[in-house]
Amino acid sequence: MEGAEAGGCRPAPFLEAGGARWLAFDEAVEREVDLVVPVGSLTGPEGEFGFGGDGDEVVEPLRVGGETVGRVVRRRWAVAGRLGVAVEPVAGPARAVKVRVRLENVTAWADPAAERAEVLKRSLLAAHLLMAVRGGAFVSLLDPPPGLEAAAEGCRNVNTFPVLVGEPGRRDLLLASPIILYDYPVVAPESPTDLFDATEIDELLTLRVLTLTDEEKREARATDPRAAALLDLLEALGPEVLTRLHGAVRDLRPAGPAEREAVEVGAVRVGRGSRVRLRPRPGADAHDIFLAGRVARVEAVLPDVDGRVHLAVTLEDDPGADLYRETGRFLYFGPDEVEPLGDGA
């Protein structure tokens, strides 16, 4: 942002004129890169496909009432990326293959001590991969067909969550995004328009925005016109819309038994009252990892809505265990995260 003055313009953090306000800020630029990858010809080493472009500068004059009061200078930094694609056969139905896609930022960089704001200017923010296949079909990682369960379980997804998209039943499109979604995601009908992710966090972020002070809202409106329009929309939402955003029940299924008598861990039957040593799996939640090696007592064996079994436990040496037991506030671990102990262990 630059304000006009005698002899030219000078940089300014914000500019006010004619009742309007403009604010200097960093904004992301939406970019789409289309790549056609001949998957059928990929065997062995990974194929690499580069993309990116040079930075540029665009100058926009700001006029109020026919008078130039300043200008907006947009500088875009160069960002380079690389997409690696590899194909390997998997055990299971004939012609089934695993496609590995790796997205990298390969922008030249020579300042490891740079501040976060500078690093973001050379980053691929919120990268999404939308993949289509011709003459084939993708397999759902959430609900793989018979014979491909092990192959789906062996897929490793880092900071991305691939799901089938399009009309239900379609299998030639796959979206890999940094947002956790189910297969064939749709915009929630309770969301009145483009709010945030249009799925599960619209209510949370709506309420958060509405708690902003008037000055904070004024600053937000002075950045992007879309932000200003969103603020106007949120402030106009009535209580009936906010109530709809609170959630809806879409799938009613029998809950099944609330508690199981026991579950087998290895060759040992573990149930209410069993003593176990906690062995959180690699990559588990940090709070669980802190409890590795501690001895706990099983309070219940509980299935979830997906049929997975969890052990509700209290720590044996926790002086507050009785209170947690009375209020039903337990720690939860999978059967593969505990080591059964005998009474004398």
N, C-alpha and C positions, 0 to 999 in steps of 0.2 A: 504494500500500500504506500503510495506516495502522494503527498499533498502539494498543491500548486502554490507557488509563491513567486515573488519578483525574481526574474532571471532563471526560472526553471522549477524543478520539483525536488523534494527531499523525502527520504524514507520516513514513514510514520507508523506507529503501532495501530492507529485507527484514524478515521477521518469522519467528521460530522459536518453536514451542510444541508440546508433546507429541510431540517427535521428528520433527515435520514442519517444512518450510521453505517460505515463500512469498517470491517475489522480485518487486520492481517492475521492469517492463520495458515497452517499446513493442511492441504486437502489431498485426498487420494484421487487418482484418475482411473476410471474404469477402462480396462483394456481387454479385448478379446483376441485370442490367437488361435487360428484354425490350422491344424496339422493333420495331414493324411498319412497314416502309418501303415505300410504294407505288412501287417502282422503275419500273414502266411509265409512271407519270405524270411522272417526273423528266426534264426536258429543259432544257438551258441551264444557268443558275446552280445552284450547289450547294444542296441542301436541308439544313436544319439541324434536329437533334433534340436537345434538352437533357435532362439527367438530373442527379440529385444530391439531397441532403437536408441538413437542419440537423443540427448536432451535438447530442449529448445526454450525459447522465451517469447511470450506473447504480451503485448502492451495494449491495455484497454483504457480509453479516456473515460473519466467520470464527469458527467455534465448534469448540472442542476439549473433549471430555468434558462437553458441555452448557454450557460457559462460553464467553462471547464474548471472544475474545482480540484482536480487531481487525476490520478490514473492508477489503475491496478496493473501490477507487473507480475505475471505468472511465470515462474521458472520451473521447468520440469527437468529432473535429473535423469541421466541415462540408467536404465536397468536392463540387465541381460539375464536370460534364463536358459535352462537346458532341460529337455525332457528325455529321459532314458526309458527305453521300452525293451523288454525281453520276454521270450515265450519259452515255456518248458512243458513237456507232457506230464500228466499226473495219473496216478493209478485210479482206475474206475472205468466208466463207460468209454467206449472207443472214441477217439478224436478229442477227448477232453484235454484242455491245456490250461495252464496257469499263466496269466499275463501280469508281468511286474512293471509298474509304471512309477518312475522316480522323477520328481520335479525338484530342480536345484536352482538356486540363485548363484550365478557365476559372474556377477558384476565385479569388475576390478576394484580392489579395496586395499588400502595401505595404512589405515589408521585404527589399530586395535583399541586405542583408548578413546575413540570418539564417543560423544554423548548419544543417548538414545534417540533424540530428535534428529540427529544427523544420520544415524543408521537407518531410521525409518524411511528417509528419502531415497534410499537405494534398496528397498525391500519389496518383496512380493507379498502384499497384504491380502489376507483373506482369499487365498488362491483356491479356486474350484476347478475340478476336472470334470468335464462332461464328455463321456465316451460313448461312441456309437459303433456298432459292428455290422458288417454286411456279410450275409451268408453264414451267420452263426447266432449264438444266443448267450447272454450272460447268465451266470448262476447266482442266485441269491445267497449271500453269506449269512443272512439271518435265518433262512429256511431252505437249506440246500436239498436237492432231490436225493432219493435213495441212491447209495453208491458213491456219493460225492461229499458225504459229511466230513470225512477225515481230511479231504483236500481243502474244504472250506475252513475247517478248524485250524489248519496249518498256515492260512494266510496271515500275514503280519501287516497291520495298517498303522502307520505312524502319523499322528496328528490329522487323520482323515478318516471318514466313515462312508464307504461305498454302499449305495443302495440303488435298487432298480427304480426308475422313474418313468413317467408317462401314464397312459391308461393302464389300470390293473390288468395284469396278464401279459403286458408287453415286456419283452426281454432283450431288446436290441439297444437299450439306452441305460447307461449307468452314470450316476452322479456321485463323485467323491468330494465331499465338502468338509470343512472343519467343524460342522455342526452335526450333532447326533440326530439322525432321522431314522424313520422306519422305511421299508420299501413302499414305493408309490406315495410319497408325501404329498399333501395338498394343503392349500391355504385354509386355515380354520374358518368355518362359516361365521364364528363369533367375532372375527376380526373385521371391522367395518371397512377398512381400506389398507393401503400399505403403511403399516405401523413400524414394526421392528423386524422380527423374523417371521411374523404372520403365523406362528404356530403356538409355542408354549410359553414364551416369556413376554408377550405383549402386555399383560396386566402388570407384571413386575416393573417393567421399564416405564409404562405409562404413569404409574403411581410415583415412580422416582422422579420423572420429569416434572410432574405437577408439584413436587416439593421444592423446586428451584425458586430462588428469590426472583423478584422482578428484574433486578440488575443482571442476574445470570441468564434469565430468559432474553433480555435485551441483547446481551452479548451473543447468545446463540443465534438469534434472528439476524444479527449483523454478519454472520459467516456465510452460510449457504442458503439460497432461496428455498431449497427443499427442507432444510431444518426449520426455517421460518414457517413454511406451510404446515409442517408436522406439528409444531407448537400450537399454531392456531387451531388445528384439528383437535388436538388433545384437550385444549382448554374448553372446547365446545362440546365434548362428549357428555352426554347425560348419564344419570345414574343407571338407567336401564342397560346402556351399552357397557358400562363398567361391570355391572352384575354379570352380563353374558361373558365378559372376558375372564371371569373368575374360574370358568371351567365347565365342562359338560361330561356326562356319562355317555359313552358311545357303544360300549361292548359289555353286555351283561352275561357272565358265565358263572356256573356253579363254582363256589369257592373251594369245594373239596374239604377234606378234613382239616381242622384248624391246627392240629398237632399230630405228629407221628409218635409212635411208641419208641422207636429206635432206628438207627441207621448203621450199616456196617462200614467200618473204617479198616481197610485191610481185611483181616479175618476176625476182627473184634467188634462186638455189638456195643454201640455207644448210644446211651439214652439219658433220660433225666437222672441226675445224681452221679453220672460218670465223671471221673477226673481225667483231664487231658492237658497236654502241654501244647501251647500255641506255637504254630509254625507257619506264619503268613507266607503266602506264595511270593516269588519275586515280582516286583512291580506293584505290590499291593499298596493300599492307602498308607500314608506315612503314619497315621495314628495306630494302624494295626502293626506296622513294622516295629514301633516302639515297644510293643508287647511281646515280641518274639522271645520264646523261652519261658514265659511266665506260665504258671500252673493255674488252670481254671476248672470250674465245675459246671457241667452242662445243666441248664435249667429247663430247656425245651428243645425239641427237634421240630422245626417249622418249615413247611413248604411255602414257596412264593407263588404268584399267579402264573409263572412260567413253568412250574413243576420242579424247580431246583430246590434242594434241601439246604437249610442253614441251621447251624447250631447256635442257640442263644446261650451265652455263658456269662458267669460272673467270675472275677479274679478271686482265687482262694485267699490271698493275703490282703484283700481290699477291705478296710474296716467299714466301708459303706456298702458292702455286698448285700446286707439284709435290707437296707433302704431300697437299693435297686431291685431286689427281688420283690419287695412289697409293691413297688410302683410299676413293675414290668419293664424297666429300662435296662436292657441287656446289651452286651457286645455280641456281634454276629460274625461267625467264621464258617467257611465251607468245610465239609468233611475231609477234604484234601489238605486242610490247613491246620489239622490237629494231630497229635500223637497220643493215642490212648495210654493211660497209666493205670497200673494196678493200685489197690488200696494202700500197699506198703511202699509205693514209689516215692 
